[in-house]
Amino acid sequence: MALSQQRQEKSKQNRLIETELTHHYLVADKVMQLFQPSSSSASTEAKMNVQTDNLVGDFLSSINTNSDINFNALVETFTDSEVPIYPANFDSYLEYLANNVVNHSINTSSPRFIGHMTSALPCFVRSLAKLMTAMNQNVVKIETAKAFSPYERQALAMMHRLVYNFADEFYTQHVQNNQSTLGILVSGGTAANIIALWCARNKSLYAKNSFAGVEKAGLAAALDYYGYQGAVVIGSELMHYSFDKAADLLGIGTHGLIKIPTNGNNQVDLSALRQAVADCQSKNLHIIAIVGVAGTTDSGNIDSLLDIADIAEAANVHFHVDAAWGGPLIFSEQHRQKLAGIERADSVTIDGHKQLYLPMGIGMVFMREPQLASAIEKNASYTMRKDSFDLGKRALEGSRPGMALFLHAGLHIIGLKGYEFLIDAGIEKTQYMAARINAMPEFELLSEPDINLLLYRYIPQSFRELAVKKQLTESDNQQINIFNECLQKAQRQAGRSFISRTTKTITYLDKEISVTALRAVIANPLTTQDDIDAVLNDQIEIALELSSSDSLEVNQSQ
């Protein structure tokens, strides 16, 4: 009996081993098929492409901006943290994506999604994305990006020329000179702004005599060596929050970020800026940089860059322009003058994934002086050697994809005149929306648009007469704020259209008050005047529903 049990147990173990081996070979075979460039895998990939294209087509063809699923209910879909044991087939995973992710994603391509700086993409992006992913170039070094490295430098030089417009000889000398850096391609405006201030800090607190420089000795030692009591960055109170990150990372702390008040046009107050510079000099504080904003995130306004350039030059301070949003006005003959003075900036940030209509993950920082980025150069023996062509030696990020493919393609396939059309059309449609708001008693325009962002608010029926007479009390304005917050959230939840919101300080009856503003961003080329009317009418319809309800419930968590 014992012998029979032993044989049964051994047979069971053998079957288990055989099953495990079968599973092992099945798994190995299935995984290897994912990597093989064979004809059979090609047909499988073609099928995948068709299925994915159908899903993309369905998603992009919807005019709605959002599904109406409650966000907390959606979160519950993604609580399982166990990794599946065996490989899934693509069909079932794509179905999972469609049901749980795609169907509840924000349709940023919708012509009625006009609340954020993200919009429709040109069709060539989708085809080139496949090419870029398949090639899998790592642009940190030429050993993994032989052609992409000079290709990226060329695309950046094209943009640099639009910003600074130096002579032909300058670009002949520097475009492919491995000792020069005209621009650095990064993941977004945040990284670009950080790099610009990093360069400014390192250049101004450089190695001298026995001092090794801030790069090696650190900020405290550098300030001590040069006799400073501290270090600061100065700019508008409407600076992007990436400068708070930069101040933190560069060691000056966010208290070292001096934010200057703005005027009624949301531009930095020049008198206050001059006074801040003088105060810092009198306190022996090192000014790492003065920042000008070309397109505030809230309202799109542009600082007086020429005046800031004069202030920075007089103080012998690095002048950086954050043109992440407004930078592409350089393509427009009609609107370029709004950026007058940008050509005097020591560094400039522009985001490709905003008004250059390229996918997420493309930011750029440009340097007026081709040797500026050498202040942050880092080398390694196995790669990014000192005299190499490797792009990663003068950048914050290391390994990164060949996103320059989209930039280079956009500059060619859309071209100078194509971008000019897109910029001009966006501003023209914004002016149309501002005129419509001014003509509608339901709304109040809070500021005239400088480019293609505008701020306004809905005025409930009971407050309209007082609003026209400028007789709203502080309590009235607080109630209007609550209503606009509810309106924006209800519109987002309904998913038919979308406007974002922000908080704006306005002067009302000689007193500064904070108002909740509805924020429109008119950048999507697909957005028409009819779409703008539809968005405003949607708000009126939702507002009437809110007004007829017993109470307004404001969800502060979203």
C-alpha positions as CSV (number, residue, x, y, z in Angstrom):
1,M,0.0,0.0,0.0
2,A,2.8,2.4,0.9
3,L,4.6,1.6,-2.4
4,S,1.4,2.3,-4.3
5,Q,1.0,5.6,-2.6
6,Q,4.6,6.5,-3.4
7,R,4.0,5.7,-7.1
8,Q,0.8,7.8,-7.1
9,E,2.6,10.7,-5.4
10,K,5.6,10.5,-7.9
11,S,3.1,10.3,-10.8
12,K,1.4,13.4,-9.5
13,Q,4.7,15.3,-9.1
14,N,5.6,14.3,-12.7
15,R,2.3,15.6,-14.0
16,L,2.9,18.9,-12.1
17,I,6.4,19.2,-13.5
18,E,5.1,18.4,-17.0
19,T,2.3,21.0,-16.6
20,E,4.8,23.6,-15.3
21,L,7.1,22.9,-18.3
22,T,4.2,23.2,-20.7
23,H,3.3,26.5,-19.2
24,H,6.9,27.7,-19.2
25,Y,7.2,26.9,-22.9
26,L,3.8,28.4,-23.7
27,V,4.8,31.6,-21.9
28,A,8.2,31.7,-23.5
29,D,6.7,31.2,-26.9
30,K,4.0,33.8,-26.4
31,V,6.4,36.4,-25.1
32,M,9.0,35.8,-27.8
33,Q,6.3,36.3,-30.5
34,L,5.9,39.8,-29.1
35,F,9.5,40.6,-30.1
36,Q,9.9,38.7,-33.4
37,P,9.9,40.8,-36.6
38,S,8.6,37.8,-38.5
39,S,5.9,37.7,-41.1
40,S,3.5,36.0,-38.7
41,S,4.1,38.7,-36.0
42,A,3.7,41.3,-38.7
43,S,0.2,40.1,-39.5
44,T,-0.6,40.0,-35.8
45,E,0.7,43.6,-35.5
46,A,-1.3,44.7,-38.4
47,K,-4.4,43.3,-36.7
48,M,-3.5,45.1,-33.5
49,N,-3.1,48.4,-35.5
50,V,-6.5,48.1,-37.0
51,Q,-8.1,47.4,-33.7
52,T,-6.2,50.3,-32.1
53,D,-7.0,52.7,-35.0
54,N,-10.7,51.8,-34.6
55,L,-10.6,52.6,-30.9
56,V,-8.7,55.9,-31.6
57,G,-11.2,56.8,-34.3
58,D,-14.2,56.2,-32.0
59,F,-12.6,58.3,-29.2
60,L,-11.6,61.2,-31.4
61,S,-14.9,61.4,-33.2
62,S,-16.9,62.2,-30.1
63,I,-17.8,65.8,-29.5
64,N,-18.3,65.2,-25.8
65,T,-15.4,66.2,-23.6
66,N,-15.9,63.6,-20.8
67,S,-17.9,60.7,-19.6
68,D,-20.4,61.3,-16.8
69,I,-19.0,58.6,-14.5
70,N,-18.3,59.7,-11.0
71,F,-14.6,59.9,-10.4
72,N,-14.7,58.0,-7.1
73,A,-16.5,55.2,-8.8
74,L,-13.8,55.2,-11.6
75,V,-11.1,55.0,-9.0
76,E,-12.6,51.8,-7.6
77,T,-11.9,50.2,-11.0
78,F,-8.1,50.4,-10.4
79,T,-7.7,49.1,-6.9
80,D,-6.3,45.6,-7.7
81,S,-2.5,45.5,-7.2
82,E,-1.7,42.0,-8.2
83,V,0.3,41.4,-11.4
84,P,-1.3,38.8,-13.7
85,I,0.6,35.5,-13.7
86,Y,0.2,34.6,-17.3
87,P,0.4,36.8,-20.4
88,A,-2.9,38.1,-21.7
89,N,-3.8,38.3,-25.3
90,F,-3.9,41.8,-26.9
91,D,-7.6,41.6,-27.8
92,S,-8.7,41.2,-24.2
93,Y,-6.4,43.8,-23.0
94,L,-7.6,46.3,-25.6
95,E,-11.1,45.6,-24.5
96,Y,-10.1,46.3,-20.9
97,L,-8.5,49.6,-22.1
98,A,-11.6,50.6,-24.0
99,N,-14.1,49.9,-21.2
100,N,-12.1,51.3,-18.3
101,V,-9.6,53.9,-19.6
102,V,-10.4,55.2,-23.1
103,N,-14.2,55.5,-22.6
104,H,-13.6,57.6,-19.4
105,S,-10.6,59.7,-20.7
106,I,-10.8,63.4,-21.3
107,N,-11.3,64.2,-25.0
108,T,-8.9,67.0,-25.3
109,S,-9.4,67.0,-29.1
110,S,-13.1,68.0,-28.7
111,P,-13.7,71.4,-30.2
112,R,-15.8,72.1,-27.1
113,F,-12.9,71.3,-24.7
114,I,-11.6,74.9,-24.4
115,G,-10.5,75.0,-20.8
116,H,-6.9,73.9,-20.8
117,M,-3.7,74.3,-22.8
118,T,-4.2,70.9,-24.5
119,S,-6.0,70.4,-27.7
120,A,-6.2,68.4,-30.9
121,L,-3.1,67.0,-32.6
122,P,-2.3,66.9,-36.3
123,C,-2.8,63.5,-37.9
124,F,0.8,63.0,-38.8
125,V,1.7,62.8,-35.1
126,R,0.0,59.4,-34.7
127,S,1.9,57.8,-37.6
128,L,5.2,59.3,-36.4
129,A,4.6,58.2,-32.8
130,K,4.6,54.6,-34.1
131,L,7.8,55.1,-35.9
132,M,9.5,56.8,-32.9
133,T,8.4,54.0,-30.6
134,A,9.5,51.3,-32.9
135,M,13.0,52.8,-33.4
136,N,13.4,53.4,-29.7
137,Q,16.2,55.8,-30.0
138,N,17.8,57.1,-26.7
139,V,18.9,60.6,-27.4
140,V,21.2,60.8,-24.3
141,K,24.2,59.8,-26.5
142,I,25.1,59.2,-30.1
143,E,25.7,55.5,-29.4
144,T,21.9,55.1,-29.2
145,A,20.9,58.0,-31.4
146,K,23.4,58.4,-34.2
147,A,21.1,60.3,-36.6
148,F,18.7,61.7,-34.0
149,S,21.3,63.7,-32.2
150,P,22.2,66.1,-35.1
151,Y,18.6,65.9,-36.3
152,E,17.4,67.2,-32.9
153,R,20.1,70.0,-32.9
154,Q,18.8,71.1,-36.3
155,A,15.2,71.3,-35.2
156,L,16.2,73.3,-32.1
157,A,18.4,75.6,-34.2
158,M,15.3,76.4,-36.4
159,M,13.4,77.5,-33.3
160,H,16.4,79.4,-32.0
161,R,16.6,81.4,-35.2
162,L,12.9,82.4,-34.9
163,V,13.6,83.6,-31.3
164,Y,16.9,85.4,-31.8
165,N,17.3,85.8,-35.5
166,F,21.1,85.9,-35.6
167,A,23.1,86.1,-38.8
168,D,23.6,83.1,-41.1
169,E,27.3,82.9,-40.0
170,F,26.2,82.3,-36.4
171,Y,24.1,79.3,-37.2
172,T,26.7,77.9,-39.6
173,Q,29.2,78.0,-36.7
174,H,27.0,76.7,-33.9
175,V,24.2,74.4,-35.2
176,Q,26.3,71.2,-35.2
177,N,29.2,72.4,-33.1
178,N,29.5,69.9,-30.2
179,Q,30.9,72.7,-28.0
180,S,27.8,74.8,-28.5
181,T,24.2,74.4,-27.3
182,L,21.5,76.6,-28.9
183,G,18.7,74.7,-27.1
184,I,17.9,71.7,-25.0
185,L,14.8,69.5,-25.7
186,V,13.2,68.3,-22.4
187,S,9.9,66.8,-21.2
188,G,8.1,70.1,-20.6
189,G,8.2,73.7,-19.5
190,T,8.9,72.8,-15.9
191,A,12.2,71.1,-16.8
192,A,13.0,73.9,-19.2
193,N,12.6,76.6,-16.6
194,I,14.6,74.6,-14.0
195,I,17.5,74.2,-16.5
196,A,17.5,77.9,-17.4
197,L,17.8,78.9,-13.7
198,W,20.4,76.2,-13.1
199,C,22.5,77.5,-16.0
200,A,22.1,81.1,-14.6
201,R,23.1,80.1,-11.1
202,N,26.2,78.1,-12.2
203,K,27.4,80.8,-14.6
204,S,27.1,83.6,-12.1
205,L,28.7,81.7,-9.2
206,Y,31.5,80.3,-11.3
207,A,34.9,78.8,-10.4
208,K,37.5,81.5,-9.7
209,N,41.0,81.4,-8.3
210,S,41.0,78.7,-5.6
211,F,37.2,78.5,-5.5
212,A,35.8,75.5,-7.3
213,G,32.4,77.1,-8.2
214,V,28.9,76.5,-7.0
215,E,28.7,73.3,-9.0
216,K,31.3,71.6,-6.9
217,A,31.3,73.6,-3.7
218,G,27.6,74.1,-3.3
219,L,25.4,77.2,-2.9
220,A,26.4,78.1,0.7
221,A,30.1,78.1,-0.1
222,A,29.6,80.0,-3.3
223,L,27.6,82.8,-1.6
224,D,30.2,83.0,1.1
225,Y,33.1,83.2,-1.4
226,Y,31.5,86.0,-3.4
227,G,30.3,87.8,-0.2
228,Y,26.6,87.5,-0.7
229,Q,24.0,87.3,2.1
230,G,21.7,85.1,0.1
231,A,20.4,84.4,-3.4
232,V,17.0,85.1,-5.1
233,V,15.1,84.9,-8.3
234,I,12.7,87.8,-9.1
235,G,9.6,87.7,-11.3
236,S,5.9,88.3,-11.5
237,E,3.5,86.9,-8.9
238,L,1.9,85.1,-11.9
239,M,5.0,83.1,-12.6
240,H,4.4,79.4,-13.3
241,Y,4.7,77.2,-10.2
242,S,7.7,75.5,-11.8
243,F,9.7,78.4,-10.5
244,D,8.8,77.3,-6.9
245,K,10.2,73.9,-7.8
246,A,13.3,75.5,-9.3
247,A,13.9,77.6,-6.2
248,D,13.6,74.6,-4.1
249,L,15.9,72.4,-6.2
250,L,18.6,75.1,-6.6
251,G,18.9,75.6,-2.9
252,I,17.5,79.1,-2.4
253,G,14.2,77.9,-1.1
254,T,10.8,79.3,-2.1
255,H,11.4,82.2,0.2
256,G,14.1,83.2,-2.2
257,L,11.6,83.5,-5.0
258,I,10.5,87.2,-4.9
259,K,7.1,87.6,-6.6
260,I,6.3,91.1,-7.8
261,P,2.7,92.3,-7.9
262,T,1.0,92.8,-11.3
263,N,-1.0,95.6,-12.8
264,G,-4.6,95.5,-14.1
265,N,-3.4,93.8,-17.3
266,N,-1.8,91.0,-15.3
267,Q,1.7,92.2,-16.3
268,V,4.5,92.6,-13.8
269,D,4.6,96.0,-12.1
270,L,7.8,97.5,-13.5
271,S,8.2,100.1,-10.7
272,A,7.9,97.4,-8.1
273,L,10.3,95.2,-10.1
274,R,12.9,98.0,-10.2
275,Q,12.5,98.6,-6.5
276,A,12.9,94.8,-5.7
277,V,16.1,94.7,-7.7
278,A,17.4,97.8,-5.8
279,D,16.4,96.3,-2.5
280,C,18.2,93.0,-3.2
281,Q,21.3,94.9,-4.2
282,S,21.2,97.0,-1.1
283,K,20.9,93.8,1.0
284,N,23.8,92.2,-0.8
285,L,21.6,89.4,-2.2
286,H,22.7,87.7,-5.3
287,I,20.0,87.9,-8.0
288,I,20.3,84.6,-10.0
289,A,17.8,85.7,-12.6
290,I,14.9,88.0,-13.4
291,V,12.0,86.2,-15.1
292,G,9.6,87.7,-17.6
293,V,6.4,85.9,-18.5
294,A,5.2,85.6,-22.1
295,G,1.7,84.2,-21.7
296,T,0.6,83.8,-18.0
297,T,-1.0,80.4,-17.3
298,D,-4.0,82.0,-15.8
299,S,-4.9,84.7,-18.4
300,G,-2.3,84.6,-21.2
301,N,-1.0,88.1,-20.6
302,I,2.6,89.1,-21.6
303,D,5.0,91.1,-19.5
304,S,6.7,94.1,-21.0
305,L,9.8,92.1,-22.0
306,L,11.7,95.1,-23.4
307,D,11.4,97.0,-20.1
308,I,12.4,93.9,-18.1
309,A,15.4,93.4,-20.5
310,D,16.5,96.9,-19.7
311,I,16.2,96.3,-15.9
312,A,18.1,93.0,-16.1
313,E,20.8,94.5,-18.3
314,A,21.3,97.5,-15.9
315,A,21.6,95.1,-13.0
316,N,23.9,92.7,-15.0
317,V,21.5,89.8,-14.2
318,H,20.4,86.8,-16.3
319,F,17.1,87.5,-18.0
320,H,14.9,84.5,-18.6
321,V,11.6,84.5,-20.4
322,D,9.0,81.8,-19.7
323,A,7.3,81.7,-23.1
324,A,5.9,78.2,-22.6
325,W,2.5,79.3,-23.8
326,G,3.0,82.6,-25.7
327,G,6.3,81.7,-27.4
328,P,4.8,80.5,-30.7
329,L,3.6,84.1,-31.4
330,I,7.1,84.3,-33.0
331,F,5.5,82.7,-36.0
332,S,2.9,85.4,-36.5
333,E,3.7,88.7,-38.3
334,Q,0.5,90.2,-36.8
335,H,1.2,89.3,-33.2
336,R,5.0,88.8,-32.9
337,Q,5.4,92.4,-31.6
338,K,3.7,91.4,-28.4
339,L,7.0,89.4,-27.7
340,A,9.2,92.4,-28.4
341,G,12.3,92.1,-26.2
342,I,12.3,88.3,-26.1
343,E,15.4,88.3,-28.4
344,R,17.3,90.0,-25.6
345,A,16.6,87.2,-23.1
346,D,19.6,85.0,-22.0
347,S,17.2,82.0,-22.0
348,V,13.7,81.3,-23.3
349,T,11.3,78.4,-22.5
350,I,8.8,77.3,-25.2
351,D,6.5,74.3,-24.9
352,G,6.0,72.2,-28.0
353,H,3.0,70.4,-26.6
354,K,1.1,73.6,-26.3
355,Q,0.8,76.0,-29.3
356,L,3.1,74.0,-31.5
357,Y,0.4,71.3,-31.5
358,L,2.8,68.4,-30.7
359,P,2.2,65.6,-28.2
360,M,2.9,65.7,-24.5
361,G,6.5,65.5,-23.5
362,I,8.1,68.3,-25.6
363,G,9.6,71.4,-23.9
364,M,12.5,73.5,-25.0
365,V,14.9,76.0,-23.5
366,F,17.0,78.2,-25.7
367,M,20.2,80.0,-24.9
368,R,21.2,83.3,-26.4
369,E,24.9,82.5,-25.7
370,P,25.9,79.0,-27.1
371,Q,28.3,78.3,-24.3
372,L,25.8,79.0,-21.5
373,A,24.9,75.3,-21.0
374,S,28.5,74.4,-20.5
375,A,27.9,75.7,-16.9
376,I,25.8,72.5,-16.2
377,E,27.8,70.0,-18.2
378,K,28.3,66.6,-16.7
379,N,30.5,63.8,-18.1
380,A,30.8,60.0,-17.5
381,S,33.6,57.7,-18.7
382,Y,31.3,55.1,-20.3
383,T,29.3,57.7,-22.1
384,M,28.8,61.5,-22.5
385,R,32.6,62.0,-22.7
386,K,33.8,65.6,-22.5
387,D,34.4,66.2,-26.3
388,S,31.6,63.9,-27.5
389,F,28.5,64.9,-29.5
390,D,26.3,63.4,-26.8
391,L,23.3,65.6,-26.0
392,G,22.8,64.3,-22.5
393,K,26.0,65.9,-21.1
394,R,24.2,69.3,-21.0
395,A,20.7,68.5,-19.9
396,L,18.8,67.7,-16.7
397,E,17.4,64.5,-18.0
398,G,19.3,61.4,-19.0
399,S,17.7,58.7,-21.1
400,R,14.8,60.1,-23.2
401,P,13.0,59.3,-26.4
402,G,13.5,61.0,-29.8
403,M,10.7,63.5,-29.4
404,A,12.5,65.9,-31.7
405,L,10.9,63.8,-34.5
406,F,7.6,65.6,-33.8
407,L,9.2,69.0,-33.6
408,H,11.2,68.6,-36.8
409,A,8.1,67.2,-38.6
410,G,5.9,70.0,-37.3
411,L,8.3,72.7,-38.5
412,H,8.2,71.1,-42.0
413,I,4.7,69.7,-42.4
414,I,2.9,72.7,-40.8
415,G,5.7,75.2,-41.6
416,L,6.1,78.9,-40.7
417,K,2.9,80.0,-42.5
418,G,0.9,77.1,-41.2
419,Y,1.8,78.0,-37.6
420,E,1.1,81.6,-38.3
421,F,-2.4,80.7,-39.4
422,L,-3.0,78.6,-36.3
423,I,-1.8,81.4,-33.9
424,D,-3.8,84.1,-35.7
425,A,-7.0,82.0,-35.9
426,G,-6.8,81.2,-32.2
427,I,-6.5,84.8,-31.2
428,E,-9.3,85.8,-33.6
429,K,-11.7,83.2,-32.1
430,T,-10.8,84.4,-28.6
431,Q,-11.7,88.0,-29.6
432,Y,-15.0,86.6,-30.9
433,M,-15.7,84.9,-27.6
434,A,-14.9,88.0,-25.7
435,A,-17.3,90.0,-27.9
436,R,-20.1,87.4,-27.3
437,I,-19.5,87.5,-23.5
438,N,-19.8,91.3,-23.6
439,A,-23.0,91.0,-25.5
440,M,-24.7,88.5,-23.2
441,P,-26.2,89.7,-19.9
442,E,-25.5,86.3,-18.3
443,F,-21.7,86.9,-18.3
444,E,-19.1,89.4,-17.3
445,L,-15.7,89.7,-19.0
446,L,-13.0,90.1,-16.3
447,S,-10.2,91.2,-18.6
448,E,-9.6,91.9,-22.3
449,P,-7.7,89.0,-23.8
450,D,-4.0,89.6,-24.7
451,I,-3.8,86.5,-26.9
452,N,-6.0,83.4,-26.7
453,L,-6.9,83.0,-23.1
454,L,-9.8,84.9,-21.5
455,L,-11.4,85.2,-18.0
456,Y,-15.0,85.8,-17.3
457,R,-17.7,84.8,-14.9
458,Y,-21.4,84.0,-14.9
459,I,-23.7,86.4,-13.1
460,P,-26.9,84.9,-11.7
461,Q,-30.1,86.6,-12.6
462,S,-30.6,88.1,-9.1
463,F,-27.3,90.0,-9.3
464,R,-27.3,91.3,-12.8
465,E,-28.7,94.7,-12.2
466,L,-26.3,95.3,-9.4
467,A,-23.4,94.0,-11.5
468,V,-24.2,96.5,-14.3
469,K,-24.4,99.3,-11.8
470,K,-21.2,98.2,-10.1
471,Q,-23.1,97.9,-6.8
472,L,-22.3,94.3,-5.8
473,T,-21.3,93.9,-2.1
474,E,-18.6,91.7,-0.8
475,S,-21.2,89.1,0.2
476,D,-22.7,89.3,-3.3
477,N,-19.4,88.6,-4.9
478,Q,-18.8,85.6,-2.6
479,Q,-22.1,84.1,-3.6
480,I,-21.3,84.7,-7.3
481,N,-18.0,82.9,-6.6
482,I,-19.7,79.9,-5.1
483,F,-22.1,79.8,-8.1
484,N,-19.3,79.9,-10.6
485,E,-17.5,77.1,-8.9
486,C,-20.6,75.0,-8.9
487,L,-21.2,75.8,-12.5
488,Q,-17.7,74.8,-13.6
489,K,-17.9,71.5,-11.8
490,A,-21.4,70.7,-13.1
491,Q,-20.3,71.5,-16.7
492,R,-17.2,69.2,-16.3
493,Q,-19.3,66.4,-14.9
494,A,-22.0,66.7,-17.6
495,G,-19.2,66.2,-20.2
496,R,-20.8,68.0,-23.1
497,S,-18.2,70.9,-23.0
498,F,-15.5,72.1,-20.7
499,I,-14.2,75.4,-19.3
500,S,-11.6,75.5,-16.5
501,R,-11.6,77.9,-13.6
502,T,-9.1,80.0,-11.7
503,T,-9.0,82.8,-9.0
504,K,-8.4,86.3,-10.1
505,T,-7.9,89.5,-8.0
506,I,-9.7,92.5,-9.4
507,T,-10.3,96.0,-8.3
508,Y,-13.9,96.6,-7.6
509,L,-15.2,99.9,-6.1
510,D,-11.6,100.9,-5.3
511,K,-11.1,97.7,-3.4
512,E,-9.2,94.5,-4.3
513,I,-11.4,91.4,-4.2
514,S,-10.9,87.8,-5.2
515,V,-13.2,86.3,-7.8
516,T,-13.7,82.8,-9.1
517,A,-13.2,83.1,-12.9
518,L,-14.1,80.8,-15.7
519,R,-11.1,80.4,-17.9
520,A,-11.3,79.7,-21.7
521,V,-8.3,78.6,-23.8
522,I,-9.1,78.9,-27.5
523,A,-6.2,77.0,-29.1
524,N,-7.9,74.0,-30.7
525,P,-7.9,74.5,-34.5
526,L,-11.2,72.5,-34.6
527,T,-13.1,74.9,-32.4
528,T,-15.5,77.1,-34.4
529,Q,-17.6,80.1,-33.5
530,D,-20.5,77.7,-33.3
531,D,-18.6,75.6,-30.7
532,I,-17.9,78.7,-28.7
533,D,-21.6,79.6,-28.7
534,A,-22.5,76.0,-27.8
535,V,-20.1,76.1,-24.7
536,L,-21.6,79.4,-23.5
537,N,-25.2,78.2,-24.1
538,D,-24.3,75.0,-22.2
539,Q,-23.2,77.1,-19.3
540,I,-26.4,79.1,-19.4
541,E,-28.5,75.9,-19.4
542,I,-26.5,74.3,-16.5
543,A,-26.8,77.6,-14.6
544,L,-30.6,77.6,-14.9
545,E,-30.7,74.1,-13.6
546,L,-28.5,75.1,-10.6
547,S,-30.6,78.2,-9.9
548,S,-33.8,76.1,-9.9
549,S,-32.4,73.5,-7.4
550,D,-32.9,73.9,-3.7
551,S,-29.3,74.3,-2.8
552,L,-25.8,74.4,-4.4
553,E,-23.5,71.7,-3.2
554,V,-19.9,72.6,-3.6
555,N,-17.6,69.6,-3.7
556,Q,-14.4,71.0,-2.3
557,S,-12.4,67.8,-3.0
558,Q,-12.4,68.3,-6.8
